[in-house]
Amino acid sequence: MKYTADSKRYEGMKYNRCGNSGVLLPLVSLGLWHNFGGVDTYENGKKMVCRAFDLGITHFDLANNYGPPPGSAEETFGKILKTELSGYRDEMIITSKAGYMMWDGPYGEWGSKKYLISSCDQSLKRMGIDYVDIFYSHRPDPNTPLEETMGALDQIVRSGKALYAGISNYNAEESQEAIAILSDLGTPCLVHQPKYNMFTRTIEEGLLDVLEENGVGSVAFSPLFQGILTDKYLNGIPEGSRAALSHGFLQPSQLTPEVLDKVKKLNKIAQERGQKMSQLALAWVLRDKRITSVIIGASKVSQIEDAVGIQANLEFSKEELTAIEAILMD
């Protein structure tokens, strides 16, 4: 039986304006970095995407190299879009990126015009769509002039293959320069996608100020530090978890006693707030109103439901923030 979206899907989700643009993004977005690749179960991926949409998640974040193997997450999403969500394309923000290694040879990664435009074409073909809503430069290229990389984004938007341009993993200085170049070209930078969580806070050192000053939105990825900022690893490494997968990026060595001790202390604060550890971590990222949305990863439907549940308690008292900071800085 073909999927039909929940008629009340927009009633329970908060939407934030992305910078100074007309685009509204859901408080929680779904990323397809893991668990949607060719090595994963298609039916599970389909259930997660459809449930996310039913919960008001309209923003689905991909990249050319997501999988594994690279490209397979876009193929999976394209199949779900065609078979289940084809009638809802105009209600969705679909994004992709290019910057990391995707194919062999000198044109298969980084930030040249050749690579970015070819990557966008390939992504559209894999997903079976005419355009993405946002196309990102996934990382700055130290060996390609920034004018060329931003010029590629401008060309992609002007060609109709993307509606908006974005950047990801650029520091404050690089972002300021990229934003200025895009502005001069007449294709404003809509959004920056930085890594941000309780243990990764470099964007607080100037980047968020740059984005705010330029009216650029911010969508945080890895807000749960690849699952470390949940209760999943408090009693060891569960079978099938990200740390247990041979093809995952989370290594068991990252789960040090010091890190786990902090998570246990943070988990106590979460319990006092009536939240799960994951919900505390997501709400903490969103405490800064310059963050438009958080991109979550998920391996099962319940994790998406938990993430959307943060809306029941997004505010922190001064005492809570002080206690959290003391744990993180210890």
N, C-alpha and C positions, 0 to 999 in steps of 0.2 A: 504493500500500500504506500503510495507516494506521500511524502511529508507535507503537512499543512501547518503553517506557522500559527502559534498561539495568538489569538486576537487581542490579548491583553499584554503583549510582549513589551510595550513601551511604558506601561504603568509603573513598573518597579525599578526602573533604571534612571540614574541621574546622568545628564549630558552636560559636558563643559565645552565652552567655546575654545577653539584652538587658536591661541594667540589673538591677533586682531582680525582674523578671517571670518567668513560666514559659516565655517565648518564646525559642527558640534560632534564631539567624540564621546562615547560612553565612558563612564568612570573606570570600567574594567574592559579591557580588550583581550582578544584571544590570539596568542602567538602560536605558530605552527613549526617552531624550530625543531622540537622533538615530538615523537609519537604519532606523526602523520606521514612518515616515510615509507619507502618500499619494504622495509624490514618489519613494519608494524601492521597491526590488524586493521583492515579497512573499515569494517563494521564499527569498531570502537571509535575511530576517527569521525565517521559519519554521525554517530550518536552525539559526540562531543560538540561538533559544529552546529548541529540542529538544536541541541539543548541550549547552547550559548545564544543562538539567535532567538529562541523562545524567551530567554531571560533578558532580552533587550541589548545584547552585545551585537553591535552592528559593524565593529571594526575587526578585521581579520588580517593579521600581520604575517607576511611571508618574505622570503628572499630566494634568489636563484639557487643558492647552494643548500637550502634546507632539505633534510632527508633523515637518514641516509637511504640510498645513495643520493648525491646532489641532484636537485631537480625533482625528486620524487614527491616532496611535500606539495609542490605546486600541482603536480599531476593528480595527486589525491584530492586536493581542494577543488581542482577543475572538475573532477568526476562528481564530487558531492554537489557542486554548483549546478552542473548539468542535470543530474538525476533528481535532486531534491529541492534546490533553491533557485532554479532558473527564473522563476517568476518574481524573485525578490531582489534582483541585481541592483535596482535603483535605490534600495533601502540599505545598501551595504557600502562600507569603505574597505576596499581591498587594496593592499599595499604590497610592493615588492622592492627589492634592493639588489645592488650589485657592487662588489668591491673585493670580495675574497675569491680564492681560487675556485674556478668552475670548470675550465677545460685546459688541455695541454697547450703549450706554445706561449709565445710572448704576448698574446692578446687575450689571455684567459683570466686575468685578474687585475686588480688595482683600479685606476681612475681615468684611463684614456677614453676619448670619445668613441673609438672603435669598440672597446670592451663594453661600455655602458649602453650604447645604442643596440649592439648585438644582443646583450643580455636582456634588455627590455623586450626585444622582439621574441626571444626564446621564451621568456616568462609568459608573455601573452599567449603564445602558441600552446605551452604546457597547460595553462589554465583554461584555454578555449574562450578567451574574452577579447574584446576589442581595445580595452584600455584598463589601466589600473587607476585608482583614485590618487594614490601618492606613489611616486618612484623616488627612492633614496640613493644617494651615494653612501655606500655602507661603511666606508672608512676613508680617511684622507690618504692621498698617495704622495709620498715625499719626492717622487721623481717625475711627476706630471704637473705642469702649471695648473694652479687652482682655476684659472680662467678657462682652461680646456675642460676640466671636469664639470664646472658649473655651466659652461656653454653646452655641454652634452645634455644636462638636465633641462636647460632652456629649450633645446631643440626637441627633446622628447615631449615636453609639454606643448610646444607650438605645433608639433605634428599630430597632436590628439591622442598620443599613446598613453599619456598620463594627464590628470587634471591639475595636479600640484607637485611641487618639488620639495624634497626633504633631504636632510643630512643626518648621519649617525656616526657616533664615536669621534666626533671632532671636538677638540678642546676649545676653551674660551676664545683664544686668539684666532685659531683657524675658523671658528664659527663666525666671528665678527667679519672676517675677510670674505668668507663664502656668502654670507647674508648680503654684504655690500655689493658683491659682484652680481648676484642674482637680481638684486634691486635695480641695478643699472641696466641689466638686460631686459627688465620689465616682467620678470617671472619671480615674484616674491618667494622667499623661503617660507613654507607653511609651518614646518615642524622639525624639531631636532629629536632624535631618539638616542638618549644616553643610557648607560648602565647606571642604576641607582638602587641601593638598598642600605640596610642598616650597617653593613660591613664595607660598603663601597660608596664613598661620599665625596669623591673628587669634584663632582659637578657643583658642590656648594662653594667651591673656591673660585667663583667668578663666572662660570658658564651660565648659571641660572639668571644672573644679573644681565648678561649679554642678551639672552633670549627675551627677558622681560622688557629691556630697553628697546628692542627691535620688534616687539609684537609677534614673536615667534612662539608657537606652542612647544610643549615638551611631553613626550610619551616615554615613560621609564620602562626599560626592559630589565629582566632578571631581578625583579623586586623581592623575590624570595631566595635569592642567591643560589639558584638551581636546586631549591628544595631544602637547603640547610636551615633556612628560617621557617621551618615547620616543626611539627612534633614527630616527623617521620624517623629521624635518626637519633632520637633521645635514648633509645635502648638498643643501638646497634644498626646494622645495615640490612634492611628487609630484602628478601628475594624479589627481583624484578624492579627494584627502585633504580633511580638514575645512577647512583653510586655503584650499583651492582652490574650495570650494563657495560659490556666490553666496548660498545660504540659510543658511549656517553662522554661528555666533557667533564662531569663531576668525578673527581678522583677521591678514593677513600682517604688519601693523605690530607685532604682539605678538612676532614672531620677530626680536628685535633681536640684534645681534652679541654684546651682553653676556649675554643670556639663552642664546643658543646656545653661547657659550663655557663657561658653567656646566654646561650639559647634556653637553657633550663631556667635561668633567672628571669629572662624575658617572658618565658612561658607562664611563670607565676603571675606576672602582671597581666598577661592576656586572660588568664583564668579569672582574675579579680574583676576584669572588665566584661566578663561573660563572653569572651571570644576564644577562638582557637589561635595558636601561635601564628599561623599563616595569615589570619585576619588582622592581627595586631601589626604584623610586618607591612602588609599592604596599606592599612590605614595610616601607619607612620609615614610612608612615602608620600601619601596624598595629603599629609598635614600641611605641606607647602603648596599654597594655592597656585604656584607657577607650574605645577605638574598637572597637565591636562588629563592624563589617563595612565593607568598601569597595564602593562602587557603581561598576562600570566601564561605560563605553560601548564598543560594538564595531561594526565595519563588516564583519567577517568572522569565521568560526568560529575560525581560528587565534589571534586575539587573546584570545578567551575561554579557549582552552586554555593560552595563555601565562600569563594571569592566575591561573588555578587552579594553575599550576606553581610559584607563589611559595612554596607550602607546603614545598618541598624545602629552602628556606633562608630562614627568617623572622628568625633571630637576627642581631644585629650585635655586633661587638666594640666596646669603648670607643674603640679606635683608628679604627675605621671611622666611628663616629658623630662623632668629633672632626674627621676629615678631611672628612666631608660638611658639617658645620656651617661649617667654614672656607670651603668653596666657596660655600655659600649666603649667607654674611655678607660675602663679599668685595665 
